[in-house]
């Protein structure tokens, strides 16, 4: 298998946080469904690249997928 182990969870953009300083990028706060309550929100730079290579931003309320992937060497087998 050549793919990295991963999990994808649904999320929703809860806030778009604008910066007073134009050198500091806008942030998107995303609520990740399925995460523990205290760790549910993540903040990322609100700059994405579309399939044509253009910069785009997430809108408030946007439904997103949050994917976490790891190198296979950094994982271990789980006994079931």
GIFENZI-V191532 format. One line per field, one symbol per residue. psi: psi as a letter, one per 20 degrees, with the letter a starting at -180 (. if undefined). Layout:
psi: ???
This chain:
psi: piqqprqpqqrpohqooqqhoiipqqqpppoopiqqgikhpqpqplorprijjqprqqqpipprpoppqqphijrqqpp.
